[in-house]
Amino acid sequence: MDLNTITEVVRPADAEAVKKWQSGYAWLAGGTWLFSEPQITTHTLVDIESFNWPSLVTTPEGLEIAATCKVIELNRYTPPPEWEAAGLFPKCCRAFLASFKIWNEATVGGNIVMSLPAGPMISLTAALEGVCKLWPRNGAPREVSVTDFVTGNHANVLAPGELLRLIFLPASALRKKYAFRRFTLTQLGRSEALLIGTLCPERGEFVLTVTASTLRPVQLRFENVPTAETLRSVLDQAVPFELYLDDVHGSPGHRQHLTYFFAEQIREELSA
Ligand SMILES: Cc1cc2nc3c(=O)[nH]c(=O)nc-3n(C[C@H](O)[C@H](O)[C@H](O)COP(=O)(O)OP(=O)(O)OC[C@H]3O[C@@H](n4cnc5c(N)ncnc54)[C@H](O)[C@@H]3O)c2cc1C
């Protein structure tokens, strides 16, 4: 869509080149959301692709995913063989509404900053214990877990002009076993529920991450795989009914049902 409120698009060499942040400015990543609806309060787009951050950096400690990494690049990534949980990458990359049109341009960071319940890059990086590195306009870089980054439907902890620089996934999480469940009302539709469980092969720790059915990610940690009764009761406490999303893609009651159903399937799969 043509954005008729935009009067300027700037392509700075780095973030420091943006001297003053004004209301009406917006960082431009893949543009798949920015160009999908009127942006009546925005007059200047600041393109972050020109920063040329390396998309994916593999180290013994883990994987650094630049905010500007395209979803398609993550989908094509070849992980070290011991990173079993990297099997989640293609599953989550394909979990967009209208998938391929979006994933060719959308960035991992743009998806996380959108902070929509059905943000599959949020599901992925939250489940793999990701940590966001943020660059505030004035002040030292700060770190916040993906689970804490998203605070609600289309809401997060970013201050005006603050940049999401990268998401770090620790190798310890990437080595885990995983189970993935997702439901959409239509093929290639928006996720109604997306749950991921992980199991630490050394310590037996079980982590369940609930996304899409809830307004924000909810993560439950257990020292070992819990019983069905314990899992259900912890879920009940962690996810009050008001936290289930209500929109055209699913009612809160159906999302709650799917959450219980998939949580139990994941528990069974990872205890096998
Ligand atoms: C047909 C269609 C289907 C879609 N399906 C889904 C879906 O299933 N799930 C879903 O979650 N979304 C969906 N979207 C919304 C959107 O396309 C995605 O969330 C996409 O991942 C956004 O990434 P982007 O790089 O294109 O972000 P952009 O559109 O460039 O930016 C999105 C927002 O994030 C800000 N931003 C981007 N990068 C940064 C950064 N590094 N630091 C700070 N702020 C930043 C921008 O200023 C803007 O406010 C869909 C959109 C369309 C048009």
PDBQT file of the ligand as one rigid body, heavy atoms in Angstrom, charges set to zero:
ROOT
HETATM    1  C1  LIG A 301      -0.984 -10.893   4.943  1.00  0.00    +0.000 C 
HETATM    2  C2  LIG A 301      -0.245 -10.687   6.253  1.00  0.00    +0.000 A 
HETATM    3  C3  LIG A 301      -0.126 -11.770   7.109  1.00  0.00    +0.000 A 
HETATM    4  C4  LIG A 301       0.542 -11.619   8.335  1.00  0.00    +0.000 A 
HETATM    5  N1  LIG A 301       0.633 -12.708   9.169  1.00  0.00    +0.000 NA
HETATM    6  C5  LIG A 301       1.181 -12.555  10.382  1.00  0.00    +0.000 A 
HETATM    7  C6  LIG A 301       1.199 -13.643  11.297  1.00  0.00    +0.000 A 
HETATM    8  O1  LIG A 301       0.719 -14.749  11.015  1.00  0.00    +0.000 OA
HETATM    9  N2  LIG A 301       1.769 -13.442  12.508  1.00  0.00    +0.000 N 
HETATM   10  C7  LIG A 301       2.306 -12.233  12.842  1.00  0.00    +0.000 A 
HETATM   11  O2  LIG A 301       2.816 -12.083  13.963  1.00  0.00    +0.000 OA
HETATM   12  N3  LIG A 301       2.312 -11.192  12.006  1.00  0.00    +0.000 NA
HETATM   13  C8  LIG A 301       1.746 -11.308  10.789  1.00  0.00    +0.000 A 
HETATM   14  N4  LIG A 301       1.708 -10.232   9.944  1.00  0.00    +0.000 N 
HETATM   15  C9  LIG A 301       2.250  -8.936  10.414  1.00  0.00    +0.000 C 
HETATM   16  C10 LIG A 301       3.717  -8.676   9.963  1.00  0.00    +0.000 C 
HETATM   17  O3  LIG A 301       3.837  -8.849   8.591  1.00  0.00    +0.000 OA
HETATM   18  C11 LIG A 301       4.717  -9.601  10.680  1.00  0.00    +0.000 C 
HETATM   19  O4  LIG A 301       4.581  -9.472  12.071  1.00  0.00    +0.000 OA
HETATM   20  C12 LIG A 301       6.167  -9.374  10.262  1.00  0.00    +0.000 C 
HETATM   21  O5  LIG A 301       6.984 -10.354  10.848  1.00  0.00    +0.000 OA
HETATM   22  C13 LIG A 301       6.697  -7.997  10.636  1.00  0.00    +0.000 C 
HETATM   23  O6  LIG A 301       8.067  -7.945  10.297  1.00  0.00    +0.000 OA
HETATM   24  P1  LIG A 301       8.680  -6.810   9.347  1.00  0.00    +0.000 P 
HETATM   25  O7  LIG A 301      10.142  -7.015   9.288  1.00  0.00    +0.000 OA
HETATM   26  O8  LIG A 301       7.999  -6.784   8.029  1.00  0.00    +0.000 OA
HETATM   27  O9  LIG A 301       8.329  -5.520  10.198  1.00  0.00    +0.000 OA
HETATM   28  P2  LIG A 301       7.967  -4.032   9.726  1.00  0.00    +0.000 P 
HETATM   29  O10 LIG A 301       6.640  -4.001   9.043  1.00  0.00    +0.000 OA
HETATM   30  O11 LIG A 301       9.123  -3.400   9.021  1.00  0.00    +0.000 OA
HETATM   31  O12 LIG A 301       7.864  -3.352  11.180  1.00  0.00    +0.000 OA
HETATM   32  C14 LIG A 301       6.885  -3.755  12.113  1.00  0.00    +0.000 C 
HETATM   33  C15 LIG A 301       6.975  -2.841  13.354  1.00  0.00    +0.000 C 
HETATM   34  O13 LIG A 301       8.150  -3.131  14.109  1.00  0.00    +0.000 OA
HETATM   35  C16 LIG A 301       9.006  -1.978  14.203  1.00  0.00    +0.000 C 
HETATM   36  N5  LIG A 301      10.364  -2.527  14.096  1.00  0.00    +0.000 N 
HETATM   37  C17 LIG A 301      10.816  -3.383  13.142  1.00  0.00    +0.000 A 
HETATM   38  N6  LIG A 301      12.065  -3.774  13.419  1.00  0.00    +0.000 NA
HETATM   39  C18 LIG A 301      12.433  -3.161  14.584  1.00  0.00    +0.000 A 
HETATM   40  C19 LIG A 301      13.601  -3.196  15.399  1.00  0.00    +0.000 A 
HETATM   41  N7  LIG A 301      14.668  -3.959  15.088  1.00  0.00    +0.000 N 
HETATM   42  N8  LIG A 301      13.618  -2.450  16.539  1.00  0.00    +0.000 NA
HETATM   43  C20 LIG A 301      12.560  -1.688  16.878  1.00  0.00    +0.000 A 
HETATM   44  N9  LIG A 301      11.415  -1.632  16.151  1.00  0.00    +0.000 NA
HETATM   45  C21 LIG A 301      11.349  -2.362  15.012  1.00  0.00    +0.000 A 
HETATM   46  C22 LIG A 301       8.563  -1.065  13.067  1.00  0.00    +0.000 C 
HETATM   47  O14 LIG A 301       8.838   0.290  13.349  1.00  0.00    +0.000 OA
HETATM   48  C23 LIG A 301       7.061  -1.352  13.020  1.00  0.00    +0.000 C 
HETATM   49  O15 LIG A 301       6.401  -0.652  14.047  1.00  0.00    +0.000 OA
HETATM   50  C24 LIG A 301       1.088 -10.362   8.707  1.00  0.00    +0.000 A 
HETATM   51  C25 LIG A 301       0.975  -9.268   7.811  1.00  0.00    +0.000 A 
HETATM   52  C26 LIG A 301       0.311  -9.433   6.611  1.00  0.00    +0.000 A 
HETATM   53  C27 LIG A 301       0.231  -8.240   5.693  1.00  0.00    +0.000 C 
ENDROOT
TORSDOF 0
